[in-house]
């Protein structure tokens, strides 16, 4: 067991070191500017917590399933409501590139709140970005008080397990004419009984008001990325790996009345997006 643990630890360190090295190479080669996809042209700032995945941002492969959905929903007449703003790649970047007219970012951490405001200023979009603190149960009141009608919102949620408490029946009811994308973190819940049922309960609650699609991570079309055509296959895959401890999934809540989507149709949406953005 000691030998197995040794190999586990040393190979993990080696893979992470290689991954970080490749990310630095891509940053240097592309001057930190996103090359493909909905964020094309956005200069990715250094990350305080996820620098190892910066190459995935730059190549347009980071959360590519979600980027495909955002690309489908994009409009300068809509606002992005970003719950869990983190480094601002979506909350700031999607406004700068014109995918959305403005964004309202909710972020728990005070230091990140300041960094997001500074980032919006540095990228010339501070007048179209509002930064708030934690998304509390009344957060939709703050959205509407900012002059944003809920049906004109696209909501992106990444709040590390708090999604299972935030999206109450009252919140879901008010959002029923919006598109809502929720990253699922059931594995972060500490109560085993709650953890086992959290996704099913959230989905059941959402289905009262929405057509609900499950979106799974993992569809990466590495064959057609122009920048990687002369790279080795293993370096290419490492560049696009998001360094997570498990494959992620999301719930995409779509207003009732829109054409229903099967899981296969969602997959085809993601693959078609990649065909388009990587077309030479």
N, C-alpha and C positions, 0 to 999 in steps of 0.2 A: 504493500500500500504506500509506503514511503516513496518507493521508486516511481509509482504511478503519479503521486502528488507532485513529485519533482518535475516529471515530464509535463504534467498539466500546467504548472506554474511557469516553467521556462518557455514552453511553446506559446503560451498565452502572451507572455511579455514580448516574445519575438514577433508574433503576428501584429500586436499593437504598435510595436516600434516600426515595422514595415509599413503599416497603415498610415502612421503619422508622417513618415518620410515621403510616401507617395502623395499625401495631401499637400505637403509643403511644395513638392514638385509641381503639382497642378496649380496651386496658388501662384507660384512664380511664373509658370508658363502662360497663365491667363490673366495675370495682373489682378487676381481675386474677383474677376467679373464672371457672372453666370453666363455660360455659353449656349444653353439650350433650355427650352421650355418656357413656362409662364413667367418666370423670373428673369428671363434673358435680358442682359444689360445691367442688372443690379450688382453693385460691388459689395461683396460679402465681407463684413467687418470681422476681425478676429473674435473668436468666441471665448467666453470665460469658462464654459463648461462642456462644449462639444466641438472643440477645434479639430479633433480627430476625424470628424465627418464633414469637414469643410469642402472636401473634394466632391462629395455627393451633392452638396448645394451647387457647386460650380458646374458640375456636369448635368444638373437638372434631374438627377435620379433620386434625390432625397424625397421620401414620402410621395413617390411618383403617382400612386393611386389617388392621393388627395389632390395633388397638383392637377391631375386629369379632370377631377370633379370641379375644382375651382376654375379651370380653364373653360369648362362647359357653362359655368354660372357667371362668369366675369361680366361686368358692365360698369362703365364709368358713372352710371346712375345709381349704382348700389353701394352700400357700405359693408365693409368686412367688420364683424365683431369678433375679435380675437381674444378668447379666454385662455390665459396662460401665455403671455406675450414672449417670455424668454428673451432670446437675442434679437427679436424683431424682424427676422427674415421674412415672415409672412406679413405681419402687421405693418411694417414700414415698407418692405420691398414691393408688395403688391400694389401699394398706392403709388410709389415712385414710378413703376413701370406702366401705370395706367390701367391695370386690371380692374381696380375698384376706385371709386371717386374719393373715398375717405375710409378711415378705419378708426375703430374705438377699441383700445387695447386694455384689457384687465390683467393686472399682474400683481401677485401677492407680495413679492420681495421689493422692499423700498429701494435698494440699490439698483435693481433692474429697472424699476420705474424711472429713476433719474437717467439711467443709461438709455432707455428707450426714448425719452424726451430729447436727450442730447443727440441721439442717432437721427431722429426725425428732423431736427434742426440742421444737422450736418448734411443730410440728403435733400434739403430744400423742400420738405413736405410738412413742416411743423404746423402749418395752417390747416392741414387736412387730417391731422392725427390727434386724437385725444387719448391721454393715458390716465387710467384710473387704478385704484388699488384692487383689493380682493373682490371677486365677483360674489357678492352676498345675495341672499334671496330676492332683494329688491333691485338687482342690477338692471333689469329691463326698464325700470323707471328712469334710470340714469341714461340709458340709450335713448329713450323717447325725449327726455329733457334736453338732450343734445340736438334735437331737431331731426332725428332719424326715425322714419316710420318702420315698424317691425317687418312688414311684408317686403321692404326694400333691403333687408339685411341678409347676408350670408354669414352664418355663425360657425366658427371653427373653435373647437374646445379641446384643450390638452392640459388638464389640471390634476393629473397624477392621482386619480381615485376619487377626488371630490365631486366628479361628475355624477356619481350615484346619489349624492345628497342634493346637489344643486338643481337637477332637472326634476322638480316636483310636478305634480299634475297641474298646478296653477301656472308654472313657467311654461310647460309644454303646451297648454291651452293657448296662451298668449302668442306663442311662436308658430302656431299651426299653419300660417301662410308664409313662413320663411323656410329656407333650407338650413339644416343644422347638421354639422359633421362632428361626431364625438369620438375622440380616441379613448379606448377602453383600457382601464388599468385595474381590473378586478384582482390581479395578483398582488397589488399593493395593500389591499384591505386586510386588516389584522384579524378580524373575526372570521373564522373558517366557515361558519354557517352563512354569513352574509356574503362572503367571497364566492361561495359555490352558486349562489342564486342571483347575484347582483346583475349580471348581464341580462338574464332572462326576465327579471323584474323590470329593468329599465326598458327593455324592448317591449314588453307587454304594455307598460304605461304609455310609451310613445305611440304604439299602434292604435290607440284611441283617436289620435289626431293626425297621424302621418302614415304614408307608405314607407316602410322601414327596409333598408337594404343593409346587409352586412358586407363590409369591404375588408378584404384580407390583403396583407402585405405580401410581397414576394415576386410580383410580376415585373421583372427587369428584362428589357430587350437589349442585351449587351452587343448584339451583332452589328448594330447600325450606328453606334456612336462614332461620328467622324474622327474625333480627337483621339480615340483609342484604337484605331484600326491597326496600328503597328505595335501595340502593346501586347504583352503576354496575356494569356487568358486569366491566370491567377492574379496578376496585378490588376487587371481590369475589374475582376470581381471584387477584390479588396477595396478598390477605389469607391465602389458603389455600395459596399456594406455599411450599414448604419450603426454598427457596434452596439446592438441591443442584446439583452439577455434572453429575449424570446421574440418570436414573430408577432407583430402587432396587428390589431384589427380595429375597425371603427364601425359605428352605426351612422348611416346616412339617412337622415330624416327628411323625407320629401313631402311637400303638401299633397294632400289627397286630391284626386282629380287629374293629376298628371299621369301619364302613361306609366304603368307599373314596370319595374325592371327586374329581370331575373339575375341570379348571381352570374350566369354566363354573360349576360348583357353588360354587367358592370365590368367584368374582366375584359370584354371586347373594347369597351370605352377606354380602359387603361392602356391596352396594347395599341389601339389606334392612335391615341395621344402620343405615344412614344414613336410610332412610325412617322407621324407628322413632324415632331420636333427634331428628330434626328435625320430627316431627309436632307441629303447633301444638295 
